[in-house]
Amino acid sequence: MKLTLTKINFEDYPDELRPFFCGAKIFDSSCSLQAKVLFVDKDGGYFLKSAPKGSLEREAAMTRYFHGKGLAAEVIFFSGENAPSSAKVASREGNFSSAKVVSVSQKRDFLLTKKIRGDDCIAKKHLEQPERLAEILGELLSRLHKMNYSDCPIQNHTEKFLERIYSNKCTDNFDKSNFPDSFGYASADEAWTVVEKHAHLLQTNTLLHGDFCLPNIILDDWKIGGFVDLDSSGVGDRHVDIFWGAWTLWFNLKTNKFRNMFFDSYGREKIDKEILRVVAACEVFG
């Protein structure tokens, strides 16, 4: 995670967040054009994500859900499009057990979370031990996929996933450049043929991260600290996470040699390679 010291205009943020900025160094850690992410270096650290209004509602809900399972950061404040007419934010004194009620009426969504102890999986110390990293990833994913999801707020990940694929196909959004050869397709037509014939095989029976990539996994001394960027999580098909686990090892380690280690650690008997190729066909339209 790259941090760049920055200055902000307090007027751009809700009044309720300003006490967290007071006396803190603030760093920009954004990695996309769609969302701005700040690291607030105070009281152990906070991350503040802001994005167009309505776009962080799912992430806020799923972060709370994963936090309840001990797998994500605590949500301190969320100001969202469809949030209740009031929201809770930690008191100015930092006593998170007693929260005050504040109004929510912002032009953007703001999601403030506590920093998870540890480092993401693209930290040098993790990438320098790729075999151990691949094994840990498989174990973590297997553990996640065994969890009860009956109370998950997003029960229709597969439906939403396919809606996005079909929408992107209509706008000719196709890019195979970032996909390893063994998953790739020579053309949009080739990938779309697979989607049309086999997308119905995707199931909705597993709790997913949805974007199971190294930057989104925090390890604390090689034990799970938590997951971040949960805006694509929900109940869906396990092969979505398996695909991204294989992809992230290839992308960040510049080789496919650790993929089988990841599959073995996860449980190769639970992986259907044909379904994996269906997910790959879908994701090139993602």
ZAMARGU-4260 file (C-alpha; in steps of 0.2 Angstrom, whole numbers, plus 5000, padded with zeros to 4 digits):
<rodrens>
0) 5000/5000/5000 | 5007/5017/4994 | 5004/5032/5006 | 5007/5049/5000 | 5007/5064/5013
5) 4993/5075/5008 | 4983/5090/5014 | 4964/5091/5013 | 4950/5104/5014 | 4940/5101/5029
10) 4925/5109/5020 | 4924/5094/5008 | 4920/5082/5023 | 4906/5080/5035 | 4907/5090/5051
15) 4906/5073/5061 | 4923/5067/5053 | 4933/5083/5057 | 4938/5078/5074 | 4947/5063/5067
20) 4958/5074/5056 | 4963/5086/5071 | 4981/5084/5075 | 4983/5069/5062 | 4994/5067/5048
25) 4984/5062/5032 | 4990/5052/5018 | 4982/5048/5001 | 4981/5029/4998 | 4969/5029/4983
30) 4972/5017/4969 | 4957/5021/4958 | 4949/5035/4950 | 4932/5031/4956 | 4936/5032/4975
35) 4947/5042/4986 | 4955/5034/5001 | 4964/5043/5015 | 4974/5036/5029 | 4972/5046/5045
40) 4987/5043/5056 | 4979/5044/5073 | 4973/5033/5087 | 4980/5018/5078 | 4974/5023/5061
45) 4958/5025/5051 | 4954/5023/5033 | 4942/5035/5025 | 4935/5031/5008 | 4924/5043/4998
50) 4915/5040/4982 | 4900/5045/4972 | 4884/5045/4982 | 4876/5028/4983 | 4891/5018/4978
55) 4898/5013/4995 | 4882/5006/5003 | 4885/4988/4999 | 4903/4990/5005 | 4898/4997/5022
60) 4885/4984/5025 | 4897/4970/5020 | 4911/4977/5030 | 4900/4977/5046 | 4895/4959/5042
65) 4913/4953/5040 | 4918/4963/5056 | 4904/4953/5065 | 4913/4937/5060 | 4930/4945/5065
70) 4936/4947/5047 | 4935/4965/5044 | 4938/4982/5051 | 4926/4991/5063 | 4915/5003/5053
75) 4915/5020/5063 | 4905/5031/5052 | 4895/5029/5036 | 4885/5042/5027 | 4876/5034/5012
80) 4862/5037/5000 | 4851/5024/5007 | 4857/5025/5025 | 4844/5028/5039 | 4840/5046/5042
85) 4853/5046/5056 | 4869/5037/5058 | 4881/5033/5072 | 4898/5040/5074 | 4911/5037/5088
90) 4911/5051/5100 | 4925/5064/5099 | 4933/5057/5114 | 4937/5041/5105 | 4925/5031/5116
95) 4918/5019/5102 | 4906/5010/5114 | 4896/5026/5116 | 4891/5033/5099 | 4882/5050/5095
100) 4868/5052/5082 | 4872/5063/5067 | 4862/5068/5052 | 4867/5061/5035 | 4865/5073/5021
105) 4881/5073/5010 | 4884/5074/4991 | 4896/5059/4992 | 4897/5043/5002 | 4910/5043/5016
110) 4915/5027/5025 | 4927/5028/5040 | 4934/5012/5047 | 4948/5007/5059 | 4964/5001/5053
115) 4967/4983/5053 | 4982/4977/5062 | 4995/4970/5050 | 5000/4972/5032 | 4992/4968/5015
120) 4999/4953/5005 | 5008/4964/4993 | 5020/4969/5007 | 5038/4964/5003 | 5039/4952/5018
125) 5024/4943/5011 | 5029/4943/4992 | 5047/4937/4997 | 5039/4920/5003 | 5028/4916/4989
130) 5026/4897/4993 | 5020/4902/5011 | 5009/4915/5004 | 5000/4904/4991 | 4997/4891/5005
135) 4990/4904/5017 | 4979/4911/5003 | 4971/4894/5000 | 4969/4891/5019 | 4960/4907/5021
140) 4949/4906/5007 | 4944/4888/5012 | 4940/4894/5029 | 4929/4909/5022 | 4920/4897/5011
145) 4915/4886/5025 | 4906/4900/5035 | 4888/4901/5038 | 4880/4914/5027 | 4862/4913/5032
150) 4862/4931/5039 | 4872/4939/5025 | 4864/4955/5019 | 4869/4951/5000 | 4861/4934/4996
155) 4861/4936/4977 | 4879/4939/4972 | 4878/4928/4957 | 4863/4938/4950 | 4872/4954/4952
160) 4888/4947/4945 | 4879/4942/4929 | 4869/4958/4928 | 4886/4967/4927 | 4893/4955/4914
165) 4878/4957/4903 | 4878/4976/4905 | 4897/4977/4901 | 4895/4966/4886 | 4882/4978/4879
170) 4895/4992/4880 | 4909/4982/4872 | 4919/4982/4888 | 4931/4968/4884 | 4950/4967/4890
175) 4960/4951/4891 | 4977/4959/4893 | 4978/4956/4912 | 4973/4938/4911 | 4985/4923/4911
180) 4985/4913/4895 | 4977/4897/4903 | 4962/4908/4908 | 4962/4920/4893 | 4951/4920/4877
185) 4957/4926/4860 | 4942/4937/4857 | 4926/4944/4865 | 4915/4933/4854 | 4925/4917/4861
190) 4922/4922/4879 | 4904/4927/4876 | 4900/4911/4869 | 4906/4902/4885 | 4896/4915/4895
195) 4880/4912/4885 | 4882/4893/4886 | 4887/4890/4903 | 4884/4905/4915 | 4868/4896/4921
200) 4880/4884/4930 | 4886/4897/4942 | 4879/4893/4960 | 4874/4904/4974 | 4879/4894/4989
205) 4895/4901/4997 | 4900/4917/5006 | 4912/4926/4995 | 4925/4940/4996 | 4921/4944/4978
210) 4938/4952/4975 | 4950/4940/4983 | 4966/4949/4978 | 4982/4951/4988 | 4980/4970/4992
215) 4963/4966/5000 | 4970/4953/5012 | 4978/4959/5028 | 4990/4947/5037 | 4996/4950/5055
220) 5011/4939/5058 | 5005/4927/5044 | 4988/4926/5052 | 4972/4934/5045 | 4970/4951/5051
225) 4955/4955/5040 | 4948/4958/5023 | 4946/4975/5015 | 4937/4982/4999 | 4921/4971/5002
230) 4910/4980/4989 | 4909/4964/4979 | 4906/4952/4993 | 4890/4942/4996 | 4883/4924/4993
235) 4888/4917/4976 | 4899/4904/4967 | 4915/4899/4976 | 4924/4899/4959 | 4924/4918/4958
240) 4935/4919/4973 | 4946/4905/4967 | 4948/4913/4950 | 4954/4929/4958 | 4965/4920/4970
245) 4974/4912/4956 | 4974/4928/4946 | 4982/4938/4960 | 4996/4926/4962 | 5000/4927/4944
250) 4998/4946/4943 | 5008/4950/4958 | 5022/4936/4957 | 5023/4937/4938 | 5022/4918/4936
255) 5009/4904/4937 | 5020/4892/4946 | 5011/4895/4963 | 4994/4892/4957 | 4994/4873/4960
260) 5000/4876/4978 | 4985/4888/4981 | 4973/4875/4973 | 4980/4861/4984 | 4979/4872/5000
265) 4961/4877/4996 | 4956/4859/4992 | 4958/4854/4974 | 4943/4842/4975 | 4931/4857/4978
270) 4937/4866/4962 | 4928/4863/4945 | 4941/4869/4931 | 4927/4871/4919 | 4917/4882/4930
275) 4933/4892/4933 | 4934/4895/4914 | 4916/4901/4914 | 4921/4914/4928 | 4936/4919/4918
280) 4925/4922/4903 | 4913/4932/4913 | 4927/4942/4921 | 4935/4948/4904 | 4919/4958/4903
285) 4921/4965/4921
</rodrens>
